[in-house]
């Protein structure tokens, strides 16, 4: 692990969540996946995010997932759970549990039950931050009704409510506006298929899906991107982009779980309402993934 690394820096894997045949959480398989990701040299995990199908989990299930991640995380390996919820009271509750469980930070969506205004967003993050852990905001205007615009992020940071932002808008131009308006706010790559562009724009971390399948290649790509080493990064990026782009599609959970199954890890099925990939989509994901496996990417 990098010495003196902030807990939200580096490659933090947004983990998928395996279920058994009855669609109960398979904690044994999940714990094995967390330990394996640490062995591959990655820097942490973010359970209970979108990839972890948090919307389908009860509070008790979310708590147990956090406990499983912490139990399987070696020293220096970050556990940064998602604490997304419709309301601030609920989100703060998840953040408090994360703190009590021994996590180092949390990742938080804005309120997303309705199109909240800036005052509501500020209050939401104030309450989550009051639990006492560093908070990385998660900006995902594609799937939520609230857009954490650069000027709003600057307000949140100035108030001391957030330390970083997972930027999932896909608009790389925002990265420069964020750094100008809030130079102390850490930018985290949010979409796997903009890794190079956001890395070059000054990212300090990557909340990532595809390192669950190709951990060493993704880590090498991340390091080269942040270093501005285009001779290394660009060929890797071109090679991996056929799978990285699935992280930004609505089938991203199923696609990544399929990839995990293909390399011998446990991905498995999703909880409803998510359905298995249709035959054509599965064939596309499988072909792109298999081509990289056959090329020796790992």
Helices and strands as residue ranges (DSSP letters): E 10-13, H 27-39, E 44-45, G 54-56, H 59-71, E 78-82, H 88-101, E 105-109, H 118-129, E 134-139, H 150-158, E 164-167, H 173-181, E 186-189, G 192-194, H 195-200, E 205-208, G 210-212, H 215-227, H 230-244, G 245-248, H 252-262, H 279-294
